[in-house]
Each structure stands twice: as C-alpha cells, then as structure tokens.
Amino acid sequence: MNKLSAVIIASVLILFSQLSSAAIPYRDVDGKPYPSLAPMLKVINPAVVNISTYSTHRQNINPLLNDPFFRHFFNIPDQPRQQQSRPKKRQQSAGSGVIVNASDGIVMTNYHVIKNSQEIKVSLTDGRNYNASLVGVDPDLDIAILQVDADNLTQVQLADSNQLEVGDFVVAIGNPFGLGQTVTTGVVSALGRSGLGIEGYENFIQTDASINPGNSGGALVNLAGQLVGINTAIIAPSGGNIGIGFAIPANMAKASMEQIIANGEVQRGQLGISIHNITPDLHQAFNLKNGQLGVLVTDVVKDSPADKSGILPGDIILKADKKIIRSAGQLRSSIGIKNIGDKVKLTLLRDGDEKQLIVKIGDPQMITLNEQRFNPLLEGVEFENTRNNRGVVVTALNDNSPAAYNGLKVGDIVTAANRQQVYNLQSLNQAVGMKDKLLVLQIKRGGRSLFVIIR
C-alpha cells in the first residue's frame, strides 16, 4: 500500500469516528445525557400554529393625475378620467396562535394579529393549511378566538399562571418575521406589569425570552410544556429585540376565551369605584408604612356593589382574593377576568386598620345608570377622576368605539367637553348631553393640549 492510499484510509477512519461520536448524545462526566428541551418541544410544537391574514383596501391615486395642466406639462397621454382609488389589493400578514382545544379546533391568538382581516388561514407544523372562522374577540385584552375544522390536532395544556414566579424558566414559541416556527428560551423577568398603554387590561408577564414581530399570539410555556401566557408585545426602541417581552397570563386569556365561546363576547363587571396608584405624596399623606403597597379608592358610585358592601373613598385596597395589589391596572385586570355576579374578597386599609369585605361583581350598565351614564358617543370608554380634580383620564378604550375611531387614546386626560370645563366624572356627565350628535373634547396628551371631535 503506497503512502497516498494510507493517508486516504486514515482520513476516512477519522471522519467515520467523528460521525459516529456526533450521533451519540453528549454526556456529562457520569455518562448521563445533558438536559434538553427537545422531548418537551416535540410534544408542544404541533400545537403552535402560523396565522396568515388577508385583507383588502383601496389604494388612492394622486389627484394631480386628473389635472389636464399637470398631464400636459409632464407629457402624460390623455385617457379617461381616473377614479380616486385603484382596485382592491390583497395583503398578507403573519402571526402565531395556539391550539387550546384539539377536539373543537379552538385556536387562541392576539386580536391585533387578525384585526381588520377578511380571511384567516392557519398553518400547522405538518404542512396542513385550513381556513379559520372567527369565534369572537376581546380587544381590551387583545385576545381573539378562532376555530378550524380539522382532525388529529395537538393541544397545549393551560397552566395556572397565578403560580408563576419571577425566575421561572419559560420558552417562547412562534413565527418571528415569517421565518417559520422558532423556539427561544429565557426566564420570567417580572409579573403584573401594567401602565404600558398597550391594552385596556394590563397585567403582563415580562420575559427575556426573545419575542419578535410574528411571535404575537404564540405560546409562552413552562418547562412542563404548559401554556403560561400568550406572547403579545415587546419594547424595542432600536427596532429589534432587547430582551423585554410581554405575554398575557394564561388565566386572563382563559377567562376571556370562556366568555367568548359561551356568549360570543366578553362582558366585564365592575365594582363601581375610581382608583389611583399610591404616589410618594399619597404615601406620606396617608402615613403608610415603608414599602406599603395598594391602590387608593378616590370615588365610589352611589348604590354600586362597592357602595353596598361598605367601601369608602380614602380606603386603600391591599389585596384581592389574597393576592397583593401593586397597581390600579393590576386590580382592574383582577376584576376584569371575573364574571358578572362573581364575588371578590378585598382586604382594605382604613384609618390604619385592615378590613376584609366581600364584594359582588356588578353589571357595568347597571352601575353607570346612577351618575356615570354618558352620551352614546362615549360608549366603550372608561374614565377615572384625576387626583388633582382637574379632569378625567381615559383608563380603557374599546378599539371599535366611536371615540377610538375619532382619535381618543388610553391615557388622555379630558379637561373640557363642549366648551365646558371638566373637573371630574360628574362635570363630564353634565357637559355632554345625552342627545348630542357631536362632542368636542379638549384633552391633554404627552404635555400637549389637543382637541378631539367625536361624531
């Protein structure tokens, strides 16, 4: 055997050895295989789907093209007068969804993924594609429920998201940038995040697991493969992921889904109170202990469930169903997942003493019949008094409401209505007549004063 043949044989043996060792799982010094998420993902991945939506819109044509002088100057041939819009054009956008009920073909996703779409398609990991029907939506929580007619589906089990803790490992599964199913890992960075202005009811799970455009509506699961949240939003000042993502807790999404399936919509109850976060000034004024958490009750609607149960302005709500309340948004979300008629156990601080009250969740329509019934043009808008009694703040807003359509946003402070000064809910009610067909609201937004006209 010559020298060249020996070299070739040696190279083949080395390559075969490398391939053989690569086929064997990596093991630690004790011979045990390293931990891997692969077994769990093989079970869960088929339950996470890609969602494609199709919508149509008219594309405006520059009106200058209809000007004969413009056409003559640029030597554009004469032709029949053009319409101000072109034929409708199909658009496609991608997002993600989670199969939560395989037998009924129920898919959960974000409302903003399918908003304004005329056609929705669901693609499975095995290559199958189905047209999906829209069961219902919850814009305030950014949840939409779809249904597909398909067999042999895989579903993901919903976890109790109340058991989630900061530091727990989580896995985000979705379809970022339309690349196809992708898995990223991280931990729970924080819980109960609110005040972001993303949704009407905010109680987000924050995670550093990479969430990017297209991940919306996808699954956030624990290491047991249980759904703990629906991936929804990111903070991306540079346009890319920086490790701050948000997911809707599974318990909130489940409560919304159950109402949508049962009623076709979500009907959220209320207690009949206005609340405010505890600021440093309020902390000092109420002589609270260092580190004391809770929200301040600033107003109680007469004859509301809160009023009947004994809640008073000046009470500080510390807990709801034994869960510590850290912000007004968290309390609002805790109440928002309950059905009308359910009861909530509140722990209050009044004059330095703790009290516990049981409050029945009331019908918001019955509550607003007292002192907070507004013009129908403000239907779908929730207001609260400001702390300084210089207007009312928009705390929640239905995307399909006339106010939202005309430009009102969550966080806006209404200081005047129909040229009348607005100090609180009562003065707003007096300023907007029940039969007015047009409302002129003066608002403060980001330090600027603006006018919003609602028709």
C-alpha positions as CSV (number, residue, x, y, z in Angstrom):
1,M,0.0,0.0,0.0
2,N,1.5,3.3,-1.1
3,K,1.7,6.4,1.0
4,L,-1.2,8.2,-0.7
5,S,-3.5,5.2,0.0
6,A,-2.6,5.2,3.6
7,V,-3.4,8.9,4.0
8,I,-6.8,8.4,2.4
9,I,-7.7,5.4,4.6
10,A,-6.6,7.3,7.7
11,S,-8.8,10.3,6.7
12,V,-11.8,8.1,6.2
13,L,-11.4,6.4,9.5
14,I,-11.1,9.8,11.3
15,L,-14.2,11.1,9.5
16,F,-16.2,7.9,10.4
17,S,-15.1,8.3,14.0
18,Q,-16.3,11.9,14.1
19,L,-19.7,11.0,12.6
20,S,-20.1,8.1,15.0
21,S,-19.4,10.3,18.0
22,A,-21.7,13.0,16.7
23,A,-24.6,10.5,16.6
24,I,-24.1,9.8,20.3
25,P,-25.8,12.3,22.7
26,Y,-23.4,14.5,24.6
27,R,-23.0,13.2,28.2
28,D,-21.6,14.5,31.4
29,V,-18.7,13.0,33.4
30,D,-21.1,10.5,34.9
31,G,-22.3,9.3,31.5
32,K,-25.7,10.9,31.8
33,P,-27.1,12.9,28.9
34,Y,-27.3,16.6,29.2
35,P,-30.8,18.1,29.9
36,S,-32.6,19.1,26.7
37,L,-35.9,20.8,25.8
38,A,-36.2,18.7,22.7
39,P,-38.5,16.0,24.2
40,M,-41.0,18.6,25.5
41,L,-40.9,20.6,22.3
42,K,-41.6,17.6,20.1
43,V,-45.0,17.3,22.0
44,I,-45.8,21.0,22.2
45,N,-44.6,22.4,18.8
46,P,-47.5,20.9,16.8
47,A,-49.9,22.9,19.0
48,V,-48.4,26.2,17.9
49,V,-49.6,27.4,14.5
50,N,-48.8,30.1,12.0
51,I,-51.6,32.5,11.2
52,S,-51.9,34.3,7.8
53,T,-54.5,37.0,7.3
54,Y,-55.7,38.5,4.1
55,S,-57.4,41.9,3.9
56,T,-58.3,44.3,1.1
57,H,-58.0,48.1,0.8
58,R,-58.3,50.7,-1.8
59,Q,-55.1,52.5,-2.9
60,N,-55.6,56.2,-3.6
61,I,-54.3,57.7,-6.8
62,N,-52.7,61.2,-6.8
63,P,-55.4,63.6,-7.8
64,L,-52.8,65.6,-9.8
65,L,-53.1,62.9,-12.5
66,N,-56.6,64.1,-13.2
67,D,-55.4,67.7,-13.7
68,P,-55.1,68.5,-17.5
69,F,-52.3,71.1,-17.0
70,F,-50.3,68.6,-14.9
71,R,-50.7,65.9,-17.6
72,H,-49.7,68.3,-20.4
73,F,-46.6,69.6,-18.6
74,F,-45.3,66.1,-17.9
75,N,-46.5,64.8,-21.3
76,I,-48.9,62.2,-19.8
77,P,-51.2,60.9,-22.5
78,D,-54.9,61.7,-22.2
79,Q,-57.1,59.0,-21.0
80,P,-60.5,58.6,-19.4
81,R,-60.7,60.4,-16.0
82,Q,-59.2,58.1,-13.3
83,Q,-61.1,57.1,-10.3
84,Q,-59.7,58.2,-6.9
85,S,-58.9,54.6,-5.9
86,R,-57.5,51.6,-7.6
87,P,-58.9,48.1,-7.4
88,K,-58.6,46.4,-4.1
89,K,-55.3,44.8,-3.3
90,R,-54.7,41.7,-1.2
91,Q,-52.4,42.0,1.8
92,Q,-50.9,39.2,3.9
93,S,-49.5,39.4,7.4
94,A,-48.2,36.7,9.7
95,G,-48.6,35.9,13.3
96,S,-48.9,32.9,15.6
97,G,-51.6,31.0,17.5
98,V,-52.0,28.2,20.0
99,I,-54.4,25.3,19.8
100,V,-56.0,25.0,23.2
101,N,-58.8,22.6,22.3
102,A,-58.0,19.9,19.7
103,S,-61.4,18.2,19.6
104,D,-63.2,21.5,18.8
105,G,-60.4,23.1,16.8
106,I,-60.1,26.1,19.0
107,V,-57.1,28.4,18.4
108,M,-56.1,31.3,20.6
109,T,-54.2,34.3,19.3
110,N,-53.9,38.1,19.6
111,Y,-56.7,40.3,18.4
112,H,-54.2,42.6,16.7
113,V,-53.0,39.6,14.6
114,I,-56.3,39.2,12.9
115,K,-57.7,42.7,13.2
116,N,-59.5,44.0,10.0
117,S,-58.9,40.8,8.1
118,Q,-61.4,39.3,5.7
119,E,-59.8,35.8,5.5
120,I,-57.7,33.9,8.1
121,K,-55.6,30.8,7.4
122,V,-54.0,28.5,10.0
123,S,-50.9,26.5,9.0
124,L,-49.8,23.5,11.1
125,T,-46.2,22.3,11.5
126,D,-47.0,19.2,9.5
127,G,-47.8,21.3,6.4
128,R,-51.6,21.3,6.6
129,N,-53.5,24.6,6.0
130,Y,-57.0,25.4,7.0
131,N,-59.4,28.4,6.7
132,A,-60.3,29.6,10.2
133,S,-63.5,31.1,11.3
134,L,-63.6,33.9,13.9
135,V,-65.5,32.9,17.0
136,G,-65.1,36.2,18.8
137,V,-62.6,38.9,20.0
138,D,-61.7,40.7,23.2
139,P,-59.9,43.9,22.0
140,D,-59.5,45.2,25.6
141,L,-57.3,42.2,26.4
142,D,-56.0,41.7,22.8
143,I,-57.4,38.1,22.6
144,A,-59.1,36.5,19.6
145,I,-60.5,33.0,19.4
146,L,-60.5,31.1,16.1
147,Q,-61.9,27.7,15.0
148,V,-60.7,25.3,12.4
149,D,-62.4,22.1,11.1
150,A,-59.5,19.6,11.3
151,D,-58.7,16.2,12.7
152,N,-55.6,14.9,14.5
153,L,-54.8,18.2,16.2
154,T,-52.5,18.7,19.2
155,Q,-53.4,21.0,22.0
156,V,-51.4,22.6,24.8
157,Q,-52.5,22.4,28.4
158,L,-53.2,25.6,30.2
159,A,-51.2,26.2,33.4
160,D,-52.3,28.2,36.4
161,S,-50.5,31.4,35.7
162,N,-51.0,32.6,39.2
163,Q,-48.4,30.0,40.3
164,L,-45.8,31.6,38.0
165,E,-42.8,33.2,39.8
166,V,-40.0,35.6,38.8
167,G,-37.1,33.5,37.8
168,D,-39.1,30.5,36.4
169,F,-37.7,29.3,33.1
170,V,-40.0,29.8,30.1
171,V,-40.0,29.0,26.4
172,A,-41.4,31.3,23.7
173,I,-42.7,29.5,20.5
174,G,-43.9,31.4,17.5
175,N,-43.3,32.5,13.9
176,P,-41.0,35.6,14.1
177,F,-40.5,37.6,10.9
178,G,-42.4,34.8,9.0
179,L,-39.3,32.6,9.2
180,G,-41.3,29.6,10.4
181,Q,-41.6,28.1,13.9
182,T,-38.9,29.2,16.2
183,V,-38.1,28.5,19.8
184,T,-36.4,30.9,22.3
185,T,-35.7,30.5,26.0
186,G,-35.5,32.8,29.0
187,V,-36.9,33.4,32.4
188,V,-39.8,35.3,33.9
189,S,-38.3,38.8,34.5
190,A,-41.3,40.3,36.2
191,L,-45.0,39.9,36.9
192,G,-48.0,42.2,37.0
193,R,-46.6,44.7,34.5
194,S,-49.1,47.4,33.7
195,G,-49.3,51.1,32.7
196,L,-47.7,50.4,29.3
197,G,-50.7,51.7,27.3
198,I,-50.7,48.6,25.1
199,E,-54.1,47.2,26.2
200,G,-57.1,48.2,28.2
201,Y,-56.5,45.5,30.8
202,E,-52.8,45.0,31.5
203,N,-51.2,42.5,33.9
204,F,-48.4,41.3,31.8
205,I,-45.8,38.6,32.3
206,Q,-42.4,40.1,31.4
207,T,-39.8,37.8,30.0
208,D,-36.4,38.0,28.4
209,A,-37.1,35.1,26.1
210,S,-36.8,36.7,22.6
211,I,-40.1,37.8,21.2
212,N,-40.1,39.4,17.8
213,P,-42.6,40.5,15.2
214,G,-44.6,37.4,14.1
215,N,-44.4,35.9,17.6
216,S,-47.6,37.7,18.6
217,G,-50.2,35.2,19.6
218,G,-47.7,32.5,20.1
219,A,-47.1,30.3,23.2
220,L,-45.1,31.1,26.3
221,V,-44.8,27.7,28.1
222,N,-43.1,26.4,31.2
223,L,-40.6,23.6,31.3
224,A,-43.5,21.1,31.6
225,G,-44.9,22.3,28.3
226,Q,-47.9,24.0,29.8
227,L,-49.2,27.4,28.5
228,V,-48.5,30.2,30.9
229,G,-49.0,33.1,28.6
230,I,-49.8,34.4,25.1
231,N,-46.9,36.4,23.6
232,T,-48.1,39.9,22.8
233,A,-45.7,42.8,22.7
234,I,-42.1,43.9,23.1
235,I,-40.3,47.1,23.9
236,A,-37.9,47.7,21.0
237,P,-36.6,51.2,20.8
238,S,-34.0,50.2,18.3
239,G,-36.4,48.2,16.2
240,G,-35.2,44.8,17.4
241,N,-35.5,42.6,20.5
242,I,-33.7,43.9,23.6
243,G,-34.9,41.2,26.0
244,I,-38.1,42.9,27.2
245,G,-41.2,41.0,26.0
246,F,-44.7,40.8,27.4
247,A,-47.3,38.0,27.5
248,I,-50.9,37.9,28.6
249,P,-51.2,35.5,31.6
250,A,-53.0,32.2,30.7
251,N,-55.6,32.7,33.4
252,M,-56.7,36.0,31.9
253,A,-56.7,34.6,28.4
254,K,-58.7,31.6,29.5
255,A,-61.4,33.7,31.2
256,S,-61.7,35.7,28.1
257,M,-61.9,32.6,25.9
258,E,-64.6,31.0,28.0
259,Q,-66.9,34.1,27.8
260,I,-66.3,34.4,24.0
261,I,-67.2,30.8,23.4
262,A,-70.2,30.9,25.7
263,N,-71.6,34.4,24.8
264,G,-69.7,35.5,21.6
265,E,-68.3,38.4,23.5
266,V,-66.7,39.4,26.8
267,Q,-68.9,41.1,29.4
268,R,-66.7,42.6,32.2
269,G,-68.2,43.5,35.5
270,Q,-67.2,46.4,37.7
271,L,-67.2,47.3,41.4
272,G,-68.2,50.9,41.0
273,I,-65.1,52.6,42.2
274,S,-62.5,55.0,40.9
275,I,-58.9,54.1,42.0
276,H,-55.5,55.7,41.9
277,N,-51.9,54.4,42.3
278,I,-50.2,55.2,45.6
279,T,-47.7,58.0,44.8
280,P,-45.0,59.2,47.2
281,D,-47.2,62.2,48.2
282,L,-50.1,59.9,48.9
283,H,-47.9,57.5,50.8
284,Q,-46.9,60.3,53.1
285,A,-50.4,61.8,53.4
286,F,-51.9,58.6,54.5
287,N,-49.0,57.8,56.8
288,L,-48.4,54.4,55.2
289,K,-45.6,52.1,56.3
290,N,-42.4,52.0,54.3
291,G,-43.0,49.7,51.3
292,Q,-46.8,49.5,51.8
293,L,-48.5,48.6,48.5
294,G,-52.0,49.0,47.3
295,V,-54.3,51.4,45.4
296,L,-56.4,54.3,46.7
297,V,-60.2,54.5,46.3
298,T,-60.9,58.0,45.2
299,D,-64.6,57.7,44.5
300,V,-67.5,55.3,45.0
301,V,-70.6,55.2,42.7
302,K,-73.8,55.5,44.7
303,D,-75.7,52.2,45.0
304,S,-72.9,50.3,43.3
305,P,-71.7,46.9,44.6
306,A,-68.8,48.7,46.2
307,D,-71.1,51.2,47.9
308,K,-73.4,48.4,49.2
309,S,-70.5,46.4,50.5
310,G,-69.2,49.4,52.6
311,I,-66.2,50.6,50.6
312,L,-65.5,54.3,51.2
313,P,-63.4,56.9,49.4
314,G,-60.0,57.0,51.1
315,D,-59.8,53.2,51.6
316,I,-56.7,51.6,50.3
317,I,-57.1,48.2,48.7
318,L,-54.2,46.0,49.7
319,K,-55.3,42.6,48.3
320,A,-57.9,41.0,46.0
321,D,-58.6,37.3,46.8
322,K,-55.5,37.2,48.9
323,K,-53.3,38.5,46.1
324,I,-51.3,41.6,46.8
325,I,-52.3,44.6,44.7
326,R,-49.5,46.7,43.4
327,S,-51.2,49.0,40.9
328,A,-54.6,50.2,39.7
329,G,-54.0,48.3,36.4
330,Q,-53.5,45.1,38.3
331,L,-56.7,45.5,40.3
332,R,-58.6,46.4,37.2
333,S,-57.3,43.3,35.5
334,S,-58.1,41.1,38.5
335,I,-61.7,42.2,38.4
336,G,-61.9,42.1,34.6
337,I,-61.3,38.3,34.5
338,K,-64.3,37.6,36.7
339,N,-67.9,37.1,35.5
340,I,-70.7,39.4,36.5
341,G,-72.2,38.0,39.7
342,D,-68.9,36.6,40.9
343,K,-67.6,37.7,44.3
344,V,-64.2,39.1,45.2
345,K,-62.6,39.3,48.7
346,L,-60.9,42.6,49.2
347,T,-58.5,43.5,52.0
348,L,-58.7,47.2,52.8
349,L,-56.7,49.6,54.9
350,R,-58.9,52.2,56.6
351,D,-57.5,54.6,59.3
352,G,-54.6,52.3,59.9
353,D,-56.8,49.2,60.4
354,E,-57.2,46.3,58.0
355,K,-60.7,45.2,57.0
356,Q,-62.0,42.4,54.7
357,L,-65.1,42.9,52.6
358,I,-66.8,40.6,50.1
359,V,-68.0,42.5,47.0
360,K,-70.2,41.1,44.3
361,I,-69.1,42.0,40.7
362,G,-71.8,44.2,39.2
363,D,-73.1,44.8,35.7
364,P,-71.4,48.0,34.4
365,Q,-74.6,49.0,32.6
366,M,-76.5,49.0,35.9
367,I,-73.7,50.9,37.6
368,T,-73.5,53.6,35.0
369,L,-77.2,54.2,35.3
370,N,-76.6,56.1,38.5
371,E,-74.2,59.0,38.0
372,Q,-71.9,57.9,35.2
373,R,-74.2,57.4,32.2
374,F,-72.6,59.2,29.3
375,N,-73.5,60.2,25.8
376,P,-73.7,57.1,23.5
377,L,-70.7,58.5,21.5
378,L,-68.6,57.7,24.6
379,E,-69.8,54.1,24.7
380,G,-66.8,51.8,25.1
381,V,-64.7,54.4,27.1
382,E,-63.9,54.1,30.8
383,F,-62.9,57.2,32.7
384,E,-61.5,57.8,36.2
385,N,-61.1,61.1,38.2
386,T,-57.7,62.6,38.3
387,R,-56.1,63.0,41.7
388,N,-56.0,66.8,41.4
389,N,-59.6,67.1,40.3
390,R,-58.6,68.7,37.0
391,G,-60.2,66.4,34.5
392,V,-60.9,62.7,33.9
393,V,-58.4,60.2,32.5
394,V,-59.2,57.6,29.8
395,T,-58.4,54.3,31.5
396,A,-59.8,51.8,28.9
397,L,-61.0,52.1,25.4
398,N,-62.7,49.7,23.0
399,D,-61.0,49.7,19.6
400,N,-64.3,49.6,17.8
401,S,-65.9,52.6,19.7
402,P,-66.7,55.9,18.1
403,A,-64.2,57.6,20.5
404,A,-61.3,55.4,19.4
405,Y,-62.2,55.8,15.7
406,N,-62.0,59.6,16.1
407,G,-58.7,59.6,17.8
408,L,-59.2,59.3,21.6
409,K,-56.5,57.2,23.3
410,V,-55.9,55.5,26.7
411,G,-54.1,57.9,29.0
412,D,-55.7,61.0,27.5
413,I,-56.9,63.5,30.2
414,V,-60.2,65.2,29.3
415,T,-60.1,68.8,30.6
416,A,-63.1,70.2,28.8
417,A,-66.1,69.0,26.8
418,N,-68.3,71.1,24.6
419,R,-66.5,74.2,25.8
420,Q,-67.3,73.4,29.4
421,Q,-64.6,72.8,32.0
422,V,-64.3,69.1,33.2
423,Y,-63.2,68.6,36.7
424,N,-64.5,65.1,37.4
425,L,-66.9,62.4,36.2
426,Q,-69.9,64.4,37.3
427,S,-68.9,67.5,35.4
428,L,-68.2,65.5,32.3
429,N,-71.6,63.9,32.5
430,Q,-73.2,67.4,32.7
431,A,-71.1,68.7,29.8
432,V,-72.0,66.0,27.3
433,G,-75.7,65.9,26.6
434,M,-77.3,62.5,26.0
435,K,-78.7,63.6,22.6
436,D,-75.7,65.5,21.3
437,K,-74.6,64.2,17.9
438,L,-71.1,65.7,18.1
439,L,-68.8,66.1,21.1
440,V,-65.8,68.4,21.2
441,L,-63.3,67.2,23.9
442,Q,-60.2,69.2,24.9
443,I,-57.6,66.7,26.1
444,K,-54.0,66.7,27.4
445,R,-51.7,64.1,25.8
446,G,-48.0,64.0,26.5
447,G,-47.8,67.5,27.7
448,R,-49.8,69.0,24.8
449,S,-53.3,70.3,24.6
450,L,-55.4,68.8,21.7
451,F,-59.0,68.7,20.6
452,V,-60.8,65.5,19.6
453,I,-64.1,65.7,17.8
454,I,-66.3,62.6,18.2
455,R,-69.1,62.2,15.7
